Amino acid sequence: METLVLGLVGSTLAGLMTGVGALPVLFARTVSKRTQNLFLGFGAGVMLAATAFSLIVPGLDAAQELGLSRLLSALVVSSGILFGGAALLRLGAWLAEHHLGSGPYAEDVAGRARVLLFILAITLHNFPEGLAVGVGFASGDVANGTALAIAIGLQNVPEGLAVAMAALAAGDSSRRAFLVGLLSGLVEPLGGVLGAGAVFLAAPFLPVAMGFAAGAMLFVISEEVIPEINRERNGGLNSLGLLTGFVVMMMLDVVLG
C-alpha cells in the first residue's frame, strides 16, 4: 500500500507540472498567425526531443533490463512505434469522418482534428512516463522513484506549454487553453498506480507503451504539425522555434537523466 501511495503521489505531482508550464497562456490575448506557427514549431521540437530522449531511449533500456538482446529490444520498441503511428492514422481518419472539426478549436474540420491529435499525442506519451514512475517506486528504491518523478515533472513543463499554446492558437480562450494543458498531464497518475501496484505486469509492458507513444507523436509531427507551420513562410522562424523546443527538451532530459 505504501508503494502504491508513493507511486500515485509521485506521478500526480509530475503530471501537475504540465499545468505549471501552461500558466503563461492565462496572460495571453490574441495570437497572430505568425506567432501561432512559432508556438506550433516549438511544440513540435518539444515532441521530437521527448520522443527520442523520454520514450525511445528509455524504452530500449527498459527492454534490455527485462533480459532482451539489443536486437529484440529494438524490435519490441519498433513494433510499438509502428503500432502507435497506425493507431493515430486511424484516429485522424475517424475524427474527420465524424466531423469533429466544429467547435472552439478551429473553424474547419481539419484544423480541429489537427489540434486534437497534437494534444492527444502528448497526453498519450504521459501515460508511460507515469508508468515508469510507478515502477521506479515499486522497485523498492524510494530515492530513485523520487528522482524519476522530479525529472519527469520538470520535463512536463515545456510539454504543458506546448499543448496550451496549441489550443490557444487554434481558438480556445486563455482559461480553456490552460485547462487543456493541465489535463494533458493527468493521465500520469493512472500509469503511476498501475506501475506501482502491478510492477510485474507493468514492467514488461513499458517498452511497448513507450514505443507506441513515440510512434503516435512522430506521426502527428510528420503528418500535421510540420506541414501546418510550413504553409506560410516565416523567414525560418518556424524552424527556429522547432529547434528551440528540441534543445529545451533535450537539455532537460539529458541533464535530469
C-alpha positions in Angstrom: 0.0 0.0 0.0 2.9 2.4 0.8 4.4 1.7 -2.6 1.0 2.4 -4.3 0.6 5.7 -2.4 4.1 6.8 -3.3 3.5 5.9 -7.0 0.2 7.8 -7.0 1.6 10.9 -5.3 4.8 11.0 -7.3 3.1 10.5 -10.7 0.3 13.0 -9.8 2.8 15.8 -8.8 4.8 15.1 -12.0 1.6 15.3 -14.1 0.5 18.5 -12.5 3.7 20.2 -13.8 2.0 20.4 -17.2 -0.3 23.0 -15.5 2.8 25.0 -14.4 4.0 25.0 -18.0 0.6 26.1 -19.2 0.4 29.1 -16.9 1.7 31.7 -19.3 -1.4 31.3 -21.6 -3.6 32.8 -18.8 -1.9 36.2 -19.6 -2.1 35.8 -23.4 -4.7 37.6 -25.6 -5.0 37.3 -29.3 -2.3 35.4 -31.2 -1.2 36.2 -34.7 -0.8 33.5 -37.3 2.9 34.1 -37.3 3.1 33.6 -33.6 0.8 30.5 -33.8 3.2 28.8 -36.2 6.1 29.8 -33.9 4.4 28.1 -31.0 3.5 25.1 -33.0 7.1 24.8 -34.2 8.3 25.0 -30.5 5.8 22.3 -29.6 7.0 20.1 -32.5 10.6 20.4 -31.2 9.5 19.5 -27.7 7.7 16.5 -29.1 10.6 15.3 -31.2 13.1 15.5 -28.2 10.6 13.8 -25.9 10.1 11.1 -28.5 13.8 10.4 -28.6 15.1 11.0 -25.1 12.0 10.4 -22.9 10.5 7.4 -24.8 12.6 5.6 -27.4 15.9 5.5 -25.4 14.3 4.7 -22.1 12.1 2.1 -23.9 15.2 0.4 -25.3 16.8 0.4 -21.8 13.7 -1.0 -20.2 13.5 -3.8 -22.7 17.2 -4.7 -22.1 16.6 -4.7 -18.4 14.0 -7.4 -18.9 16.7 -9.5 -20.4 16.1 -9.0 -24.1 19.0 -8.6 -26.5 19.7 -5.3 -28.3 18.1 -6.7 -31.4 15.0 -7.9 -29.7 14.7 -4.7 -27.7 14.9 -2.7 -30.9 12.2 -4.9 -32.5 9.9 -4.6 -29.5 10.1 -0.8 -29.3 9.9 -0.5 -33.1 6.7 -2.6 -33.2 5.3 -0.2 -30.6 6.3 2.8 -32.8 4.6 1.4 -35.9 1.5 0.5 -34.0 1.3 4.0 -32.4 1.6 5.6 -35.8 -1.0 3.3 -37.3 -3.4 4.0 -34.4 -3.1 7.8 -34.9 -3.6 7.4 -38.6 -6.9 5.6 -38.0 -7.9 8.0 -35.3 -7.3 11.0 -37.6 -9.5 9.5 -40.2 -12.2 8.8 -37.6 -12.1 12.4 -36.4 -12.5 13.8 -39.9 -15.3 11.2 -40.7 -17.3 12.2 -37.7 -17.0 15.9 -38.3 -15.3 16.8 -35.1 -14.0 19.9 -36.7 -16.7 22.2 -35.5 -16.3 23.8 -32.1 -14.0 26.1 -30.2 -10.6 24.8 -31.5 -10.7 25.9 -35.1 -13.0 27.0 -37.9 -12.6 23.9 -40.0 -12.7 20.1 -39.6 -9.0 19.6 -40.4 -8.0 22.4 -38.0 -9.8 20.9 -35.0 -8.6 17.3 -35.9 -5.1 18.6 -36.1 -5.1 20.2 -32.7 -6.9 17.2 -31.1 -4.3 14.8 -32.5 -1.5 17.1 -31.3 -2.9 17.2 -27.7 -3.7 13.5 -27.7 -0.2 12.6 -28.8 1.4 14.4 -25.9 -1.2 13.1 -23.5 -0.6 9.6 -24.6 3.1 9.9 -24.0 2.5 11.0 -20.4 0.9 7.6 -19.6 4.1 5.5 -20.0 6.0 8.2 -18.1 3.6 7.8 -15.2 4.1 4.0 -15.5 7.8 4.5 -15.3 7.4 6.5 -12.1 5.2 3.8 -10.5 7.7 1.1 -11.5 10.5 3.1 -10.0 8.8 3.3 -6.6 7.8 -0.3 -6.8 11.4 -1.4 -7.3 11.9 -0.6 -3.6 14.3 2.4 -4.2 12.3 5.4 -2.9 15.1 7.8 -3.7 15.3 6.6 -7.3 11.5 6.8 -7.7 11.5 10.3 -6.3 14.3 11.4 -8.6 12.5 10.0 -11.6 9.2 11.8 -10.6 11.1 15.1 -10.2 12.8 14.7 -13.6 9.6 13.8 -15.4 7.8 16.6 -13.7 10.3 19.2 -14.9 10.2 17.7 -18.4 6.4 18.2 -18.3 6.7 22.0 -18.0 7.5 22.7 -21.7 5.1 20.0 -22.8 2.2 21.7 -20.9 3.2 25.0 -22.5 3.2 23.4 -26.0 -0.2 21.9 -25.5 -1.7 25.1 -24.1 -0.2 27.2 -26.9 -1.6 24.8 -29.5 -5.1 25.1 -28.0 -4.8 28.9 -27.7 -3.5 29.2 -31.3 -6.5 27.2 -32.6 -9.0 29.5 -31.0 -9.5 28.5 -27.4 -9.8 31.1 -24.6 -6.8 31.5 -22.3 -8.6 29.8 -19.5 -9.7 26.8 -21.6 -6.2 26.5 -23.1 -4.7 26.4 -19.6 -7.1 23.6 -18.6 -6.2 21.6 -21.7 -2.5 21.9 -20.8 -3.1 20.9 -17.2 -5.3 18.0 -18.1 -2.8 16.6 -20.6 -0.6 15.5 -17.7 -3.3 14.0 -15.5 -3.1 10.6 -17.2 0.3 10.1 -15.4 -1.4 9.1 -12.0 -3.2 6.3 -13.8 0.1 5.0 -15.1 1.8 5.6 -11.7 -0.8 3.4 -9.9 -0.6 0.7 -12.5 3.2 0.7 -12.3 3.4 0.7 -8.5 0.5 -1.8 -8.0 1.3 -4.3 -10.7 5.0 -3.9 -11.3 5.4 -7.5 -12.6 2.7 -6.8 -15.2 3.6 -3.2 -15.9 7.4 -3.6 -16.4 7.1 -5.9 -19.5 4.5 -3.5 -20.9 6.7 -0.4 -20.6 8.9 -0.8 -23.7 5.9 -1.3 -26.0 3.9 1.5 -24.3 6.9 3.9 -24.8 7.2 2.8 -28.4 3.5 3.3 -29.0 3.6 6.8 -27.6 6.7 7.7 -29.6 5.0 6.4 -32.8 1.9 8.5 -32.1 4.0 11.6 -31.6 6.1 11.1 -34.6 3.0 10.6 -36.8 1.4 13.8 -35.6 4.7 15.8 -36.1 5.1 14.5 -39.6 1.5 14.5 -40.7 0.1 17.5 -39.0 2.4 19.9 -37.3 5.3 20.4 -39.7 3.0 20.7 -42.8 0.9 23.2 -41.0 3.8 25.5 -39.9 5.3 25.4 -43.4 2.1 26.5 -45.1 3.2 30.1 -44.7 6.9 31.0 -44.9 8.1 32.8 -41.8 11.7 33.6 -42.6 13.0 30.5 -40.9 11.4 31.4 -37.6 9.1 28.3 -37.6 12.2 26.1 -37.9 14.0 28.2 -35.2 11.0 27.6 -32.9 11.2 23.9 -33.6 15.0 23.8 -32.8 14.4 25.8 -29.7 11.8 23.4 -28.4 14.0 20.5 -29.2 17.0 22.0 -27.4 15.0 22.9 -24.3 13.5 19.4 -24.0 16.8 17.7 -24.8 18.6 19.7 -22.2 16.0 18.8 -19.6 16.1 15.1 -20.5 19.9 14.8 -20.6 20.7 17.0 -17.5 18.0 15.3 -15.4 18.9 11.8 -16.7 
